[in-house]
């Protein structure tokens, strides 16, 4: 599984101008089963996406399609979860 952390490097007004396209992009990859969860950072400095395990080159191609690529930096961490609390067992090996 990957944890993708987005950090905005442009003013929030510019981020907002890309929001509709970003939401459509998220929905596309939730529908394909690639994305597990996503949400905004608090305070609103970026966001986080949990992504199912895949080839890193495939993930990089998906991230390159995000309209936020113009307003955010992406930090990608590959995590091999081995333990989860009740209700989150499906994340192990995701």
Buried (B, 14 or more C-beta within 10 A) or exposed (E): BBBBBBEBEEEEEEBEBBEEEBEEBBEEBBEEEBBBEBEEEEEEBBBBBBBBBEEEEEBEEBBEEBBBBEBBEBEBEEEEEEEEEEEEEEBEEB
